[in-house]
Amino acid sequence: MRLEGMRAIVTGAASGIGAATAGLFASEGAQVLAIDLPGTGLAGAHAGQPNIVPFQANIAGETAGKEIVAAALERFGGLDILVNNAGTGSNALAEVLPIEEWDRVFAVNIRGMFLLCQAAIPALRESRRGRIVNVASVMAERTDYGLAAYAASKAGVAGLTRTLALELGKFGITANYILPGAIYTGMTRQNFDQDHIRQVWERKSPLKRLGQGIDIARGILFLASEDGSFVTGHGLVIDGGLTLRT
Ligand SMILES: NC(=O)c1ccc[n+]([C@@H]2O[C@H](COP(=O)([O-])OP(=O)(O)OC[C@H]3O[C@@H](n4cnc5c(N)ncnc54)[C@H](O)[C@@H]3O)[C@@H](O)[C@H]2O)c1
């Protein structure tokens, strides 16, 4: 029970990495406010788990950060852990990438994340052992064709998180980010369900498999628990060795 008595927010919790994280946190003793968009099956994803409270919100909304934190305080009376996992993909060559698409990606992957961090800071200060874990991507440090908006937004997650670590350390708050590799989730299912695509990515990894949500959730748990209490400003790569070779 590594999170006994802890109160957490996990965004993007209806699917993939976020769903696995909310489930793992609850099984380790945390109370979890699970955030996702309406119509994503959020409540069904965590049915029968009394320590997981579903809360529908679009984190890109102007007031969503404040509403989410207010809901956590109302339900749990405080907040110890914020996991900013919700994210959105994009695939268009830079030359033809519509600015509306750029803005859509940044509104979720960076702006929404920032607003939620900002709204949570007073409660995390109150906790005296606050934890922020932001989900970036190996694409924060690399890229691929069509990933201008996605890679730029994920590089932004790294810069944001390092700055939070610097500014919030004096309040006992750590801030770290995760760089997942190729993980089988809602975001990637359409690609990885195609044998020829899945096999290419499995072969790229020394461990010869795709990651699963739980592989990332375990890293998030480490950073959110007492085990990670002296780790801050760090980017934890969890990619099964995918990026070892250039
Ligand atoms: N799957 C991978 O290979 C991979 C690799 C690197 C990084 N990531 C990152 O991991 C995170 C989780 O993605 P996943 O792979 O589990 O995908 P997923 O699609 O299974 O889950 C993402 C969840 O975020 C939710 N979400 C999206 N926009 C939202 C918004 N505006 N407000 C609230 N919720 C919103 C979605 O509804 C979805 O349930 C993302 O930030 C993604 O960029 C994934």
The ligand as an ORCA input file, in Angstrom:
! r2SCAN-3c Opt
* xyz 0 1
  N       0.539      5.283    -26.391
  C       1.771      5.652    -26.616
  O       2.530      4.980    -27.356
  C       2.307      6.923    -25.993
  C       3.665      7.200    -26.161
  C       4.175      8.356    -25.590
  C       3.367      9.198    -24.858
  N       2.038      8.909    -24.724
  C       1.221      9.847    -23.938
  O       0.541      9.152    -22.936
  C      -0.603      9.886    -22.541
  C      -1.789      8.955    -22.435
  O      -2.137      8.477    -23.715
  P      -2.546      6.969    -24.019
  O      -1.509      6.421    -24.919
  O      -2.886      6.255    -22.782
  O      -3.818      7.233    -24.956
  P      -5.377      6.984    -24.725
  O      -6.010      7.593    -25.925
  O      -5.634      5.557    -24.427
  O      -5.706      7.841    -23.428
  C      -5.686      9.237    -23.430
  C      -6.924      9.715    -22.681
  O      -6.854     11.158    -22.575
  C      -8.152     11.640    -22.740
  N      -8.145     13.049    -23.168
  C      -7.732     13.535    -24.353
  N      -7.948     14.851    -24.408
  C      -8.524     15.198    -23.224
  C      -9.012     16.422    -22.696
  N      -8.960     17.549    -23.411
  N      -9.556     16.430    -21.450
  C      -9.634     15.277    -20.740
  N      -9.195     14.088    -21.193
  C      -8.657     14.054    -22.428
  C      -8.749     10.748    -23.828
  O     -10.174     10.831    -23.862
  C      -8.222      9.390    -23.434
  O      -9.114      8.668    -22.599
  C      -0.762     10.999    -23.575
  O      -0.295     12.215    -23.031
  C       0.130     10.547    -24.714
  O       0.615     11.630    -25.483
  C       1.492      7.788    -25.266
*
